[in-house]
């Protein structure tokens, strides 16, 4: 911990950087998990489009594009 004095003369302490680092690590992990989920969803959408065929053959495919 680091002890400091603010502009009013009051003392305060700054905690270890481990807390900040853990928060940053957790945010990065969540971002990676969300990116993986988005990639899975994109692949599933591409597979669904491939199975459905071109939009001209089956007009119901337009529903998937919305």
N, C-alpha and C positions, 0 to 999 in steps of 0.2 A: 504494500500500500504506500501511496505517496501522499504526504500531507501538504496542503496548500493553504494560502490565505487569500480570500476573495477581496474585491474592491471595497467592501465595508469593514474589512479587518476581521471577519469571521473565519475561523479555521474549518476546513473540510478535507476529506480524504478521497483519494481516487483509488478504487479497488484494482485488483490485479487485472491484467489484460485478458486473463483466461476466460472471464465472463463474456467479454466482447468477442473473443475468438470463438467461443462455443456458439454464440448466437449467429455469428457469420457462417460457421460450419453448418449449423442447422438450416439456415436459409439456403445455402448452396445445395445441401442434400435435397431439400424440398424442390428447388428449381430443377435439379437433375431428374427427380422422380416425375415432375410435371412434364418435362421435355420427353421423357420416355413414354409417358401416357399419351401425349400428343402424337408421337410417332406411331404408336400402336393404332390409334384411332385413324390416322391418315392411311395406314396400310389396310385396315379393315374397310375404309371407304373405297379405296382403290379396288379391293377384291370385290366388293359389292357392285361397283360400276362395271367391272369386267364380267361378272356373272350376269348382270342385267342386260348387257349388250348395248348397242348404240341407241340413242334416244329416239331416232326416227322409226325404229322397229317397234319399240314399246313405249308409248307416251307416259306410262306410269313412272318411268325412270326420272322424269323431271322432278318428282316429289323428293327424291334422294338429294338432288342438287340444292334444295332449299335448306 
